[in-house]
């Protein structure tokens, strides 16, 4: 995921996501408490996340306690793709585990054909649009009436420069279809289309991409997935996108920000840069609906940077450990 893989730490209440102070015309605290959030008692912490599994398997490692306490114990999203096996079983099991403890799961659907067209580190996806429709339909059906948040296909609206118009049209049709599946099969799910990050595409252009992909039918859009830009940079960008949607298409949407790795901001590199840090909740960012951990800190962006020799998604304990302390 070239731009994606350029891709909430503890608050006083150890929540995955918190509403920010609202700016005029932005999402409000009240809106953030409605829907699936109001149906649950907090956010689900995955006991089988990569850092949790690693920490449990390596209790004698000097890094294990810090990784367990500062990363593995925090709520974060789980990603689903071809590696998940039967998608209905995988999603149903995960959402069921969250429902059994009255917690809200955050899921990421990452299987669109031609995935990561520009970057290539995380290429793949379903083989055909028809296969994708079957996959995403099973994904939504497995959630059913249970509450959830779902980010749909990170990077998919930022990769247009590597696609011809026919493939752009095909991709937009798949994204619109995905939103329809969640609307029809998962009525208590909030969906978010991904809108990249502040350094990728202008706000006006991204608003156009969102409209083409059916953003009217989504709850909102996501920013900074697997990236490093500060919360302030993202709130400025997200607010500009929402303003562009309003000016050009007559509607606005709330947005969420991935703060999992933005504690030190970006150094201009997107693929496993050194010196980054896990992010924190900002009560002064303004505008954003929620701050989430969408990327798992310590998971590699690919064979690059401080993750040389690794594969995208591989958990690197030394990278995770250094990210806790910012070096």
N, C-alpha and C positions, 0 to 999 in steps of 0.2 A: 504494500500500500504506500505508494510513493509519498502522497501528501498525508494520508491518514497516518501512516507510520512515521511521519515526521515527529507519530502519536506517540471520596471526601475524607479526607483524613479526619482524625478525631476532632469533633467539636465538643462542647461541654456535654452534649447529649449523645454523642457518638452516632449521629445520623448520617446516612449516605447523602441525603440531599436536604438542603434548607432553602426556603424562599429568601430572596434578597429584598432589601428595601426597595419599594417600587418607585420608579420614576413616572412622571405623568404619561399616561397612555400605555404603560407597560403592564405586564402581568402583575397581579397583586397577591398578597399573602392569602387572601380569601380564595383566589382561584387555585393556588397551589395546594389548598387543603381539600378541594373537591375531588370528585371522581375516585380513581383507584387509591389515591393517598388517604382520603377520608374513610375508605373501607378497611384499612389495615392499621396496624399498631407499630409502624416503623418499617425499616427496610431490611431485606433479607441478606444475611451474611452467609456466603457459600462455604460450607465446611470442606468442600473438595476443590477449592480454587488451587491453582498451581502453587502459590506461595504457602497455602495451608498444608497441602500435601507434602511439599518439600520440608517445611519446618517440622512436621510430625515425624517424617522419616529420618531427620537428621538432628535429633535433640542434643547431641554432643558437639555440634558445630557452633563455634563462637558467634556466628551471625544469626543463629536460629531464633533466639529470644527476641531480638530486635525486629526481625522480619515477621515473626508471629504477632507481636504486640502492636506494631506500627502499620502493617500491611494486611496480613492474613486475617486479622480480627475485624477488619473494616468491611462494610457492605460495598460491593462493586458489581459491575455487570458481568454476566456470562455470555460468551460469544458462541453462536451456533452456525455450523456450516456442514460441508460434506463429511468432516471428521466426526460429526456427532452421531453417525449411524442413522438408524431409523428416527427421523426428525420428530414424528409424533410421540414416540416413546421418550425421546430425550427431553423434549420441551415439557411434555406432560409430567414426567418425573420431577423435573426441576420446579415447575410452578406448583405442583402438588406438595413438594417439601416445604416451600414457602407458605402455602396456604395452611399447612398443618400447624404452623406456629403463628399464624395470623400476621405474616410479614409480606411486604411487597417486593416481588422480584423485578430486576431490571435485566432485560435480554437484548441481545444484538443479533439481528439476522444478517448473515454475511455469506451469501451464496449466489449472487447474481451472475449470470454468464458474462465473461469478459472482465471479471473483477480485477481491480488494480491495473487497468489498461496502461496507464502511464508509468507506473513504478515497476511493477513486475515482481517485487519481493513476495507479494501475497496473491499472485495470479491464481486463476482457477474459477470455481463456481460451477453451477449446474450446466450441463452440456448444451441445453437448448432452452429457448423461452418456454416451451411446453413443459419441460422438466422442472423449470423454476416455478411455474404456476402450480404444479402439483405439490412441490416442496413447500412453498409459502402457504398454500391452502392448508396443508397438514399442520404446519407451524401454528397458524391462527386457530385452527380447530382444537389443537391440543391445549391451548389456553382456555378456550371456551368462555364461560361467564366469570371466571376467576380474575381478580385484579392483577394488572401487570403494566409495566412500561416497556415499550419496544422501540429501539432505534433500528431503522430500516436501511440497510446497505450503506455503511460508511464509505465515503469517497465517490459514490456513484454519480454525484452531480458535479464533481470537480474534475472528472476524467474526460470531459467532452473534447478537449484539444487532441486527444488520441483516438477519437472515434469519428467516422464519417457520419453524414446526416442520417443515413438509413439506420445505422446502429444507435444513434442518439434517439431517434424516434422509437426504435425497438425497446431501448432501455426505459424510456419514459412510459411506454405502455406497460412494461413489467412493473414499474413502481406504482403506477396508478392502479394496476390490478392488485398489487400487494395491499395497498391501502383499503381497497374494496373488500378484500378477504378479511382483514381485521375488523372493519366496520360491521361486516355481516356475521362473522363467526366469533368475534371476541369483543363484545360490546363494552366491557369494563377495562379495556386496554387503551392507554394513551400511546399513540404512535408519533414518532419523530423522523422526518427525513433529514439526512445529514447535509449540512451546508458548508463543509470544509473548515477553513480557518482564515484569519485576517490577512495572511500574506499570499493567498492563493489566487482568488478571483474577486473582482470588484463587487461591492454590495449590490449594485444595480443588476449586474450580470447574474449573480447568484439568485436574486429575486426572480429573474426571468427563468432560470433553470428550475427553481422550486415550483413556480406556476406551471411549467410544462410537465412536471412530474406529479401534479395533482395535489399540491400542498394545501389547497382549500379543504381537502378531506382529512388531512393530518391534524393531530393536536398541535404540533409545533415542529421546530427544527433543532438540530444539535450542532454544536460547534466544538472545534479543537480536539476532536477525537484522536487519541494517540499523539497529540502534539504538545507544545510547550509554551504557547503564548499566554501571557498573563491574563488574569480574569478581567482586568480593566480593558486590555486590548480587545478581548472577545466581546465584552458588553458594548463597546463602541461599534464593533462590526455587526453584532447581532441587532442592535437598535437601528443601524443604518439599513440592514436588510429588511427589517420590519417596516421601516419608513418607506422603502422602495416598493414593497408589496402594496402598501396603502396607496401610494401615489399612482402606481401603474395599474393595479388590479383591484383596488377597493377593499382590501382586507388586511389584517395584521395577524401575526402568530407569535406566541411565546417561544422562547428558546432556552435550551439548557447548555451548560458548558462542562466539558470534561476537564476537571482540575487535577487529575491523578498525577500529572507530571509537570505541572506549571509553576511549582514553588519558586524556582529561580528564573522563570521566564525562558525565552528562547535565545540561543546563541547563533541562530541562523541555520543550524543544521537540523535535519529532520530524522535522520536514521541513526539511532543509538548514540546520540551525542553524550559526551561526558559532562560531569558537573551539574546535572539537573537534580531536581528535588520534588518529592511528593508535594501536592498542593494543599491548601487550606481553604476553609470557608471564608469568603469575604462578605462582610455586612455592608460594605461601602461601594460595591461594584455597581449596583443599580441596574434595573432593567431585566436581568435574567430571571427566569422562572425558578431554576434550580441549579445547583452545582453538584455534579456527579463524578464518581470514579467510573469511567467507562472503559478505559484501558487499564489493565492490571499492571501496576508498577513492578518492574523487573522482567517483564516479558519482552523478548527481543523484537526489534523492528525488522530484522533480517541480517544477512551476512554483511555487516557494515559497522563502522564506528567502534565503540567499546564492546560491541557484540560480534566482532569478527569471528567467523567460523560457526556461527549459530544460525538457526532457521527462524523465520518469523513465527512468533508465538511461543518460542522456547523460553522457559523460565531460567533466568540467570541470577543465582543468589548473590553474587558479588555486585552486580549492577543494582539489584534491589537494595542491598545493604547500603551502598554508597548513596542511593537516591534518598534514603531516610535522612541522611546527614548532609546531603548537598555537595558531595565531592566525588 
